[in-house]
Amino acid sequence: MASVFKTFLNNDITSTRTLLHEAIPITGSLVSGTYGGNTVALGSEPHIKTYTHGMFQSVYDYPYLSSSSNHIFDIAVGFGSGSSYSGNPLVTSQHNKKHNMYSQMAQLMMGHDISGSVRNFDEDGNLVGGTKINEAMFLNFSRLLVKDEIKKGSFNLELGVMGDYSQAANANFTQRIKLTDASGSNGFFVNSPVGEYGVLYAQTTSHPSTPNLWAETVGTSTTHPAAGLIFYQAGVAVISGSVWNDDALGGILHNSNTGETALLSNSSHTGLAIITGSSVNTVSDAIRSRIYNISFNNTTELNSTVYFCRAGHNEFNYSANVTYLTGSQIRVKNQANDAPRSYVTTVGLYSADNELLAVAKLSEPLRKDPTNELTLRVRLDY
């Protein structure tokens, strides 16, 4: 009887890598405070979870006390050491927590410089000079949505930039801008401790003249102002406070635009903004109420090893099954001079010391006899 085992040759094994993508839409009606209808007060929605530490809040797709709910993302705000708010007595609410949140995120995402100091978030991503994002909001997306990473070039975040908020009329969405990593597929950076990241650029998505983005020509990607960063593997979006301010306040909106609110202001603006006297939860509510839509494609990396199991014409023509013989006779032979044959149902992958590691089942038995050869392709995914 032929041997049951056969050793793979080098060209019998190959590896492949496949990227699977899934579209993730997060509608503004879920995030911005309309989940429970217009009668639910902003900040008390059943799908928004707040914590006693008050450093961030969590958004769920369903009331978070329900076993059916899924965590979508966390939202927080903060300012760095380069901000005019750092150590500023004007910040009367949770000064240290806002500073610590920024420092924690910057340390994780940007790392340290050669002197050991934590790098601030850089607007253009090159870490050499340039404008820093000193006040920011942070969206930490759930691993359930991001999977292995956010697909480069697929991230879109649309925000309302009106100052007034009306939950019933959605008045703050009359004027909107969209942040996108349009150049992320080939313009990303790799100088972060948590992997690759890209720059988020702003463009108008409502009326072409309201609001006007500072120094921007709509439709020309090279003139869209930078307004944040997206960290693909970490699943974190860092949004600059400049997206809600006009140029006079250090923001990206045109000075002729009216109605925007100084939710977070650039460090060049020393006036009051909501970040100074409001808690993190209150600021998070204000930001949530202005999220019109979020969408991106996630990525699942599927690594596979393919084994080509080859059975020659003179191999595996007999079965190792104990029921293959009865009374010293082969069950599947009618005449003594008939050619031997077997039916392949299972392929086992063994280690070098004959320890069974994996088993592959065929959808139906395959006949094997000296007149044919088989090549079975076994794929092991991990």
C-alpha positions in Angstrom: 0.0 0.0 0.0 1.3 3.5 -0.8 2.4 5.8 1.9 -0.3 8.0 3.4 2.1 11.0 3.8 3.8 13.1 1.2 6.3 15.9 1.7 5.7 19.3 0.1 8.3 20.6 -2.3 9.3 24.3 -2.2 7.1 25.2 -5.2 4.1 23.5 -3.6 3.7 26.3 -1.0 3.0 30.0 -1.7 1.7 32.9 0.3 -0.9 35.6 -0.6 -2.2 38.8 1.0 -5.7 40.1 0.3 -7.3 43.3 1.5 -11.0 43.3 2.1 -12.9 46.6 2.3 -16.2 47.4 3.9 -18.1 50.8 3.5 -18.9 52.4 6.9 -21.5 55.2 6.9 -22.1 57.0 10.2 -25.1 59.3 9.7 -25.3 62.6 11.4 -28.8 61.8 12.6 -27.3 59.2 14.9 -24.3 61.3 16.1 -25.6 64.8 16.2 -28.3 64.4 18.8 -31.5 63.4 17.0 -31.4 59.7 17.9 -34.3 59.9 20.3 -36.2 62.5 18.4 -36.3 66.3 18.8 -37.8 65.9 22.3 -34.5 64.5 23.7 -32.3 67.2 25.1 -28.8 67.5 23.7 -26.4 65.7 25.9 -29.0 63.3 27.4 -29.4 61.0 24.5 -29.6 57.3 25.5 -26.9 56.3 23.1 -24.4 58.8 24.4 -22.4 57.6 27.4 -20.6 60.0 29.7 -18.2 59.2 32.5 -17.5 60.5 36.0 -13.9 61.4 34.9 -15.3 63.7 32.3 -12.4 63.4 29.9 -14.4 62.0 26.9 -17.8 60.6 25.9 -18.8 57.6 23.9 -21.2 57.3 21.0 -23.2 54.1 20.5 -25.5 53.0 17.7 -28.3 52.1 20.2 -29.0 52.9 23.8 -25.7 51.9 25.5 -27.4 50.0 28.3 -28.9 47.6 25.7 -27.0 44.4 24.9 -27.7 45.1 21.2 -25.7 48.3 21.2 -22.3 48.7 19.5 -19.7 51.2 20.4 -19.0 53.6 17.4 -16.4 56.1 18.6 -15.2 58.2 21.5 -15.0 62.0 21.3 -12.7 64.3 23.3 -11.1 67.8 23.1 -7.8 69.2 24.3 -5.1 71.8 23.8 -1.3 71.4 23.7 1.7 73.2 25.2 1.8 75.5 22.2 -1.7 76.8 22.7 -2.5 80.2 24.2 -4.8 78.3 26.5 -2.1 76.3 28.1 -1.7 77.8 31.6 -4.2 80.5 30.7 -6.5 81.5 33.6 -9.2 82.1 31.1 -9.7 78.3 30.9 -11.8 77.9 34.0 -13.2 74.4 33.3 -11.1 71.2 33.3 -7.9 72.9 32.3 -5.7 70.1 33.3 -7.9 67.4 31.8 -8.0 69.1 28.4 -4.2 69.6 28.5 -3.6 66.0 29.6 -5.9 64.6 26.9 -4.0 66.4 24.2 -0.7 65.4 25.6 -1.7 61.7 25.8 -3.0 61.7 22.2 0.1 63.5 20.9 2.5 61.2 22.8 0.8 58.1 21.3 0.3 59.5 17.7 3.3 61.8 17.2 5.9 60.5 19.7 8.8 62.5 21.1 11.5 64.7 19.6 15.2 64.3 20.1 15.1 66.2 23.3 12.4 63.9 24.7 9.6 66.4 24.5 6.2 65.3 23.2 5.6 66.5 19.7 2.5 68.6 19.0 0.3 67.6 16.1 1.6 69.1 12.9 -0.8 70.5 10.3 1.1 69.3 7.3 2.5 66.1 8.8 6.2 66.7 8.2 7.1 67.5 11.8 9.6 70.1 10.7 8.4 73.6 11.6 5.1 74.6 10.0 1.8 75.3 11.7 0.9 73.1 14.7 -2.6 72.0 15.6 -2.6 73.3 19.2 -6.4 72.9 19.8 -8.1 69.8 18.6 -11.0 67.5 18.9 -10.3 63.7 18.8 -12.5 61.0 17.2 -11.3 57.5 18.3 -13.2 55.0 16.2 -14.1 51.6 17.5 -12.0 48.7 16.3 -15.3 47.0 15.4 -15.7 49.6 12.6 -12.0 50.2 11.6 -10.9 46.5 11.6 -7.2 46.5 10.7 -7.2 50.0 9.4 -9.1 52.8 7.6 -8.6 52.6 3.8 -6.4 55.4 2.6 -8.2 58.1 0.6 -11.7 57.0 1.8 -12.2 59.1 4.9 -14.9 61.9 4.8 -16.2 64.0 7.7 -18.8 66.7 7.0 -19.4 69.4 9.5 -21.9 72.2 10.0 -20.1 75.5 10.7 -23.1 77.7 11.7 -22.9 79.0 15.3 -26.6 78.5 16.1 -27.9 75.0 16.9 -31.5 74.0 16.4 -32.1 70.3 16.9 -35.5 70.5 15.2 -34.5 72.5 12.1 -30.8 71.4 11.9 -30.0 75.1 11.2 -26.3 74.6 11.9 -26.1 72.4 8.8 -27.1 75.2 6.4 -23.4 75.9 5.9 -21.1 73.0 5.8 -17.5 71.9 5.1 -16.1 68.5 4.4 -12.8 67.1 5.6 -11.3 64.4 3.4 -7.9 62.6 3.0 -8.2 62.8 -0.8 -4.4 62.4 -1.2 -4.2 59.7 1.4 -3.7 56.9 -1.1 -0.3 58.2 -2.2 0.4 61.2 0.1 0.5 59.6 3.6 3.2 59.8 6.2 5.0 57.0 8.0 6.7 59.0 10.8 4.2 58.1 13.6 4.7 55.5 16.3 1.2 54.1 15.5 1.6 53.7 11.8 0.6 55.6 8.7 -1.4 58.8 8.7 -2.7 61.4 6.2 -3.7 65.1 6.2 -7.3 66.1 6.2 -8.1 68.9 3.7 -11.3 71.1 3.9 -13.6 72.0 1.1 -17.1 73.5 0.9 -20.1 71.2 0.4 -23.0 73.7 0.7 -23.6 76.9 -1.2 -20.3 77.8 -3.1 -20.1 81.2 -1.5 -21.3 80.4 2.1 -19.0 79.6 3.7 -15.9 80.6 1.8 -12.8 78.8 3.0 -9.8 80.9 3.5 -7.3 80.8 0.6 -9.3 78.1 -1.1 -10.6 77.6 -4.7 -13.2 74.9 -4.5 -12.3 72.0 -6.8 -8.5 72.6 -6.7 -7.1 70.1 -4.3 -3.8 71.9 -3.9 -5.5 75.0 -2.4 -7.7 73.2 0.1 -6.6 74.2 3.6 -5.2 71.5 5.9 -7.6 71.1 8.9 -6.7 67.8 10.6 -5.0 64.4 10.5 -6.3 60.8 10.1 -4.3 57.9 11.6 -5.2 54.9 9.5 -4.1 51.9 11.6 -5.0 53.6 15.0 -8.4 54.7 13.7 -8.1 58.2 15.1 -9.1 61.5 13.5 -7.6 64.7 14.9 -9.6 67.7 13.8 -8.1 71.2 14.1 -10.1 73.8 16.0 -9.7 76.1 13.0 -12.6 74.4 11.1 -15.1 76.6 13.0 -13.3 79.9 12.9 -12.7 82.5 10.3 -9.3 83.8 9.4 -9.5 86.7 11.8 -9.7 84.1 14.6 -6.9 82.0 13.2 -9.3 79.6 11.4 -9.9 78.5 7.8 -13.2 80.2 7.1 -13.3 83.4 5.0 -13.7 86.6 7.0 -16.9 87.4 5.0 -18.6 84.3 6.4 -21.1 85.0 9.1 -22.6 82.8 11.7 -19.7 80.5 12.6 -18.9 79.9 16.2 -15.6 79.9 18.0 -16.0 76.4 19.4 -12.2 75.9 19.4 -9.9 78.6 18.3 -6.4 78.7 16.9 -3.7 79.8 19.4 -3.3 83.0 17.4 -6.7 84.0 18.8 -6.7 85.0 22.5 -10.4 85.6 22.9 -12.9 83.4 24.6 -14.2 80.3 23.0 -16.4 77.4 24.3 -13.3 75.4 25.2 -12.4 77.9 27.9 -15.4 77.8 30.2 -17.2 74.6 29.3 -16.6 71.0 30.3 -15.3 68.4 27.9 -18.8 66.9 27.8 -20.3 70.2 26.9 -17.8 70.8 24.2 -18.2 67.3 22.9 -22.0 67.8 22.7 -21.5 71.0 20.7 -19.1 69.2 18.3 -21.5 66.2 18.0 -24.4 68.5 17.1 -22.4 69.7 14.1 -21.4 66.4 12.6 -23.4 66.1 9.5 -21.9 62.8 8.2 -18.9 60.5 8.6 -17.9 57.8 6.1 -14.9 55.7 5.3 -13.9 52.2 4.2 -12.3 49.9 6.6 -9.7 47.3 5.7 -9.3 43.6 6.8 -6.0 42.1 5.9 -6.3 38.5 5.0 -3.1 36.5 4.9 -3.2 33.1 3.3 -0.8 30.3 2.7 -1.7 28.1 -0.2 -0.7 24.4 -0.3 -0.8 22.5 -3.6 -1.4 18.9 -2.6 -0.4 16.8 -5.6 -1.3 13.1 -6.0 0.5 11.4 -8.9 -1.0 8.6 -10.9 0.7 6.0 -8.7 0.0 7.7 -5.4 -3.0 7.5 -3.0 -4.8 4.9 -5.0 -5.5 2.9 -1.8 -7.3 4.1 1.2 -6.0 4.2 4.8 -9.5 3.7 6.1 -9.8 0.5 8.1 -13.1 -0.2 6.4 -11.4 -0.2 3.0 -10.8 -4.0 3.4 -13.2 -6.7 4.2 -12.2 -10.3 4.4 -8.8 -9.4 3.0 -10.6 -8.0 -0.1 -10.8 -4.4 -1.3 -14.5 -3.4 -1.1 -14.5 -1.1 -4.2 -13.1 -3.9 -6.5 -15.6 -6.2 -8.3 -12.9 -8.4 -10.0 -9.5 -9.4 -8.7 -7.8 -7.9 -11.8 -9.6 -4.5 -11.5 -7.3 -1.5 -11.0 -7.2 -0.2 -7.4 -9.0 3.0 -6.7 -9.9 5.2 -3.7 -12.1 8.2 -3.0 -10.4 11.3 -1.6 -12.5 13.1 1.1 -10.0 14.7 3.4 -6.5 16.4 3.2 -4.5 16.6 6.4 -1.5 19.0 6.9 1.1 17.6 9.2 4.2 19.0 10.9 7.7 17.5 10.3 7.2 15.0 13.1 3.8 13.9 11.8 1.7 15.9 14.1 -1.7 16.8 12.5 -2.0 20.6 12.3 -5.0 21.2 10.0 -7.7 19.3 8.2 -9.4 20.3 4.9 -12.6 18.6 3.8 -13.6 18.3 0.1 -17.1 19.2 -0.9 -17.5 15.8 -2.5 -15.4 12.6 -2.8 -12.9 12.6 -5.7 -12.1 9.3 -7.4 -8.4 8.4 -7.5 -6.9 5.6 -9.5 -3.8 4.9 -11.6 -5.3 6.6 -14.7 -5.6 10.1 -13.2 -3.7 12.7 -11.1 -5.1 15.2 -8.6 -3.9 18.6 -7.5 -5.8 19.9 -4.5 -5.4 23.6 -3.5 -5.7 24.0 0.2 -5.8 27.6 1.6 -5.0 28.4 5.2 -6.2 31.9 6.2 -5.0 33.8 9.2 
